């Protein structure tokens, strides 16, 4: 029988998201992560559904597409630009 966990401590939430405890507190303070404070000791608990709503880092495929978009207007990405930017007048800057 599999028991699905619905409530997480700060440490468990950090491990679940793959971040530090400090990041959990920061996300809570910024209002990006909802927290539930329990009892006199002010123990924090996080619901799984709230943790799943926190934005995750870009996946490697998305990062690659972003890099390609940024290099599209470079000498490496456009041969015409490479030809325009490569000339004798600017040769001194090529060695820097």
Buried (B, 14 or more C-beta within 10 A) or exposed (E): EEEEEEEBBBEBBBBBBEBEEEBBBEBBEEEEBBBEEEEEEEEBBBBBEBBEEBEEEEEEEEEEEEEEEEEEEEBEEBEEBEEEEEEEEEEEEEEE
